[in-house]
Amino acid sequence: MNYRKKAILMVMALFCLNIAILAQAVSLKMDNVSVKEAMTQLKNKSGYSFVYKVGDLDTKKIITVKAKELNEAIDQILYGQDVVYEVKGKNVIVQKGQARQNTSKDGKKRKITGVVNDVNGEPIIGVTIKEKGTTNGTVSDINAKFTLEVSPGAVLELSYIGYQPLEVKVGNQTDLSIVLYEKQELLDEVVVVGYGTMKKSDLNASIVSVKSEKLNKTASPNFSEMLMGRAAGLTVKQGSAQPGGGIEVLIRGAASTGAGNDPLYVVDGFPIVNAGVNPGSGNQWTAGSNSPLSSINPNDIESIEILKDASATAIYGARGANGVVLITTKRGTQDTKVEYNMNMSFQTINKRPELLTAGELMTTQNSYYKEQYLMQNLVYPYGNTDPGAVSPYVPMYTDEEIAKAGKGTNWYDMITRTGLIQQHNLTVTYGNEKMRSLISLNYFDQKGVVKTSGYKRYSFRYNLDHKITKWWDYGISATASYVVDQNATLGGGYDSTAGIIESALSYSPTVKAERDPTTGKWIEDPKQALLNHPLSYLDIEDETKTKRFLATAFTNFYFIKDVFWLKLSAGADIRDGSRHSYYPMTTKYGSSVNGDANINSANREDYVADMVFNFQKTFKERHKLLALLGYSYQVQNDDGAYARAMGFMSDALMYYKLQAGETRPVVSSYKNKHVLASYFGRAQYSFKDKYLFTFTARIDGSDRFGKNNRYAFFPSGAFAWRMNQEDFLKDVNWLSDAKLRVSMGQVGNENLPNDAASEYFAFDGRNYYLGDTEKRGVNLGKFGNPDLKWETTTEVNFGLDFGFFRNRINGSVDVFFKEVKDLLSWRSLPHTAVTTGIWSNIGKTKSTGFELTLNTVNLEGPLHWESTLTYTSYRDRWKERDPKVILAPYVKENDPVSAIYTLIPDGIKQAGEDTPAMPDLLPGQRKYKDVNGLDEEGNLTGKPDGKIDQADVVYLGTRAPKFTMGFSNDFRYKGFDLNIYLYASVGGYSYPYTQVEHGVYGGNGIQRLKDNNNFLADIKNRWTSDNMSSAMPSGEVNSYDSYGAPNWEKNTYLRLKSVTLGYDLSRLFKADKLKVRFYFSGQNLLTFTGYKGLDPEVENDRASYPQQKTFSFGLDVKF
């Protein structure tokens, strides 16, 4: 045999031997172990050792191994690492992966073919096969085969939903047979829970996780606003559209009637108090609503978990009744990474109120006075007096005067502008095997669409994780922020209490925007003596500065590594807010008091310390036990002070010299404290990863409650059955996941003032004279209630988690039932009592709800399309009322909590029409239906009684929507990414304040035309003697409206909440680690609704801050 043949035989023998070695049986099954531990286990079972250079492998990476052969075990241990390996003898030689440069002689592309199967040999259709580093790619056909022309030295990247991504080196091969392995990513995803983490597959509670990349961070400083529609069971509504404005967040409804429905927020393990330290103004105006969550940089957030049912929230006991929102911030990495994000946004008002022009106002006033003339003289349609028998009507303005007035001044346009937002964020992560750090800097600046409003935030974050030894590590999460709120002078009051928006809506357009050259004051309308000039608000100086430091530190002592350890943690949340305002003499109010300066401060210090013992152990590969036992102690301190001065010689000093004011009417301060001490525990047991049991309990002690009820116990239990793990379902290929969940538990609500149960004396209202000198006296300020106790929620939840076709379709369904008893409420006392009221426990409510989350991958290939649908529906009803409260006859014992009651409209009274049930009704006023009456005892008879009164009021609906939906669609194609997000709210009612109060339906009707007040333009269409076919009332005050005017409107709407289009600029140049993405984004672009008000979401008073459209562009850079 010649040497060539020998060499060939030797190579073939070695090749066969290597295949035999890799194919030898090795049974290896490990969950959540490090790479290093997996290597050790493989060596113990097979004798094969890994040889590698330090730094080439991440040996601390947590993996799951389920292999029956050696090659499977090695592939799974090294999965995701940039390495290649070769088996030599009993050694697995691991090296940094480098694609071979198998260059053909001519350097040209060549054609390759292949087939893609799963581990069972079944063909996989639609797999994306792409040449790495290029846009060259294809997909597997109906037979799972593919053909592709590739460059020399090509590496193929294969991806398909539900399977692990794979890289294959082509080398000299022309026909490839490739196997893809299913991935357990959805089930192995780690979810943050109270005081720990769990695999998603181990959960038996109702928890929704929202990842940071799903949030649009361009146009809002508040992460809670970004959650709108992103999680089933979560209802998010803007409290105010102003910069940094308040956000209403509800988890599973609003069943508490007196103690608030805000969820508990926990940031990196620290339960924060979601009440701002924004000091008041000290006068009749407000700065609107501001959210303390806006001080947290959304770019720092890694994930947000929404804990919904009692099983999930019971670990937080007295604060878990309204759900819990867990915010986890980003951590450091071993490698140095830098990320810079920049965006600019422009904002325009979504819907501007259409007001009367100067000429239209004068014409409308002529019409108004004509109707008054006809009414007073009982001329048709208001009577039968002969018009010739009375003096003729003379219009207030001539046609020439009206034409000369023209459009006049649009004050709303003059106080508003195009809003501008700019944001810059820099994040740097770095570290090594033992220490990982993150540093981030953020600058956010928003100039609101109302000229006097703005929000500016500077924030810094430092996170650290340091492993000192095998048995000891520690970590730090710290953030500091500095926020400057430029306060718009808001408020929906009348005349002198009107804010800037209300003044702009009401001020006469016949007045010019001019200052008096002598005094510098704005020239005012003498007919509107009480209303402030709209532009005078622009002279007001009013800003709030808030400093916040939020930090937690923890350390772990591992008595038995990954089995038994102690975690100690402590944190602080320190907030200082100061508000400085000055109302100059160029304003109507300021000139009346010669300037008004206010300094108001509010401070809060919140400290918490936790001690938690943790245990986890798997016995005989089928019994898994996870348990924790802990103690928590939290102290909250609040204090503040207020000073005010008036009567200045000049506006130049503002609030910098209060002593320069002649009068200082108010000096005050306050201080209070709250302590919460708790013991808690949780135990979870699973059998064969199929049957999951969880038991949770917490004991809370709070000084907010009476001495007879300081402590309370909150237990919960849950069970889950992973049905797809059963033998009779294991072979059902289309079923990826099926887990049935059931839970029951009790949680509490302690959201009430710190002094709710206390009795105390006050220093006002009881002065006395000692001789001729008045002395300060004291009196009983508030009654105590030693029996005041926790508001307790008992909840039952049924849920199903599902996945089909390798989780290409997956989601969850939940149904819940809950009862809230011992409702906390402020009970008013009779006028004969010493004080006005007392905190008490009254009544019960009940709630039911349905929630659905559906995730789908619709297209997989060069064009990738995936969708997420969320659906939330809940009903809150009364179950038991306070027996001391006398209900109106039309109110039922079990009506919805947010019920709305109104009269039933019955058209407009016409000339000569008789309305016996409403004897004083004028033509042009709205009629109401007589549907019921009252007996002698005040009960409804069910029959009309010939008069309109409270018996004719009926149930209309609720302010809460019947359901809300979020629908997100993500598309990716050749470097482009597109997200389209829709949000819908269906079935609730809102009060269109602007339309009502600045139209014909308000409490004063249109009689303020006499004061030269302006109105919405649609009052031109009201009923008059010249327009008797109109369906709009005349605007004359209707006394029957006091029973319940039907001005509410359905606020059902569908909104194109956001559209974002981005492109990966990195594709235009060759850079392995540099990623550059440019994007455009729009928010609130389209709204489809029958709601006639300005906005179905944010209209909360007669002069609400306007909703905005936002257009953004930005740049994301990573390297």
Protein Blocks (a to p, Z undefined) as FASTA:
>chain_A
ZZklmmmmmmmmmmmmmmmmmmpccddddehiafklmmmmmmmmnopacdddehjacfkb
ccddddfbfklmmmmmmgoiacddddehjaccddddddddddcfkopacddddddddfko
pacehiacddehiabdcdddfkopacddddehiacddddehiacddddfklafbdcdddd
ddfklmmpccddehiacdfklpcbdcddddfklpccklbcbfklmmgokaghiacddfbf
cehiacdddeeijfbfklojadcddeehiacdfbdfbdcehiabdebjadfklmpcfklp
mbdcddfblmlmmmnommmmnopaddddddddfbdcddddddddddddfbacddddfklm
mmmmmmmmmmmmmmmnopafkbccdfklpccdddfbdfklmmmnmnmpafklmmgccddd
dddddddddddfkbccdddddddddddfbfkbccddddddddddddfblmbccddddddd
ddddddddedjdehjlpcfklmmmmpcfkbccdddfknopacddfklmmbccfklmmmpc
cddddddddddddddddfbghkbccddddddddddddddddddfkbmklmmnnpaadddd
dddddddddddddddddehhlaccddddddddddddddddddddehifbfklmmmlmmlp
mbdfbccddddddddddddddddddehhlaccdddddddddfkbcfklmbccdddddddd
dfklpmklmmmmklmbdcddddddddddfbdcfklmpccddfehiaccehjaccdddddf
bdcdfkbccdddddddddddddeehhlagcdddddddddehiacdddddfkbmbfbdcdd
edjdddddddddddddfbgcjbdcdddddddddddddfbdcfkbccdfklcfkbcfkbcc
ddddebjadehiacfklmmbcehiacdddfbdcdfkopaehiaehiacfklpccfbdfbd
fbdcdddddddeehiacdddddddehiacddfklmmmmmkbmnlmmlmmnopacdfklmm
pccfklmmbcbdfhiacfklmnopafbccfbdcddfbacddddfklmpccfklccddddd
dehkbccdfbfbfblklmcbfbdccddddddddddddZZ
